[in-house]
Amino acid sequence: MKEYQREFIEFALANEVLRFGSFVLKSGRTSPYFFNAGLFNSGKSLNAIGRFYAAAFLDANFEYDVIFGPAYKGIPLVCATAMSLSSQHSIEAPFAFNRKEKKDHGEGGDIVGTPLSGKVVVVDDVITAGTAINESIGIIREKKGVLTGVLVAVDRAEIAPDGSGKSAIQAIQEANNIPIRAIITMDHIIEYMEEKGTYGDQLKMMKEYKAQYGINK
Ligand code: OMP
């Protein structure tokens, strides 16, 4: 694990964005951990999350014309990333996000910000089964954009629930031939817990969950 990944885990734990317990996921799986990006809810934490995303974004070397943050949790994330790319790296990344309900008056439409044409990189919070990312891919296609990459904070590295035995990321990568990057994966969280040596049963439950749903068992 790289130092910035350890820092990111500590930052997420300090803000209670990363928590341990029992959580039912969108996929119906019951998970011993949850990453709630909605709790990056102060100017200070948004500044920090923007720096982490911008660093990972630059590391990934994406080709892009616009970065897209899907509603709702992707919206502050894409804004924070664009701000950090500009203020810290002098890189202008045009950004956009969607409305969940189309507006039929005023400026109208369902995309706010830069039109989703050309090369589009999705900036979102978490990948589990890939449902949220596939919805974004649908929106980009509808707007005639071309998806060129995905950046998330956490790749939970789980097998897709479709019975294919592939990970959600593998399935998306194969279908779209694009890079998908995450600041951390579930393995980094487990490694962090092992390093600390204080997580006892929580660590055991993480390993059991990984054995059941993880891709690298
Ligand atoms: P998939 O659409 O199954 O890939 O799940 C990703 C989405 O689930 C995220 O965009 C979140 O809305 C939510 N989620 C989290 O926010 N954090 C987690 O740790 C796990 C999930 C989840 O439900 O799988």
Boltz pocket constraint, residues with backbone or C-beta under 6 A from the ligand:
constraints:
  - pocket:
      binder: B
      contacts: [[A, 24], [A, 25], [A, 26], [A, 27], [A, 33], [A, 34], [A, 35], [A, 36], [A, 37], [A, 124], [A, 125], [A, 126], [A, 127], [A, 128], [A, 129], [A, 130], [A, 131], [A, 132], [A, 133], [A, 168]]
      max_distance: 6.0
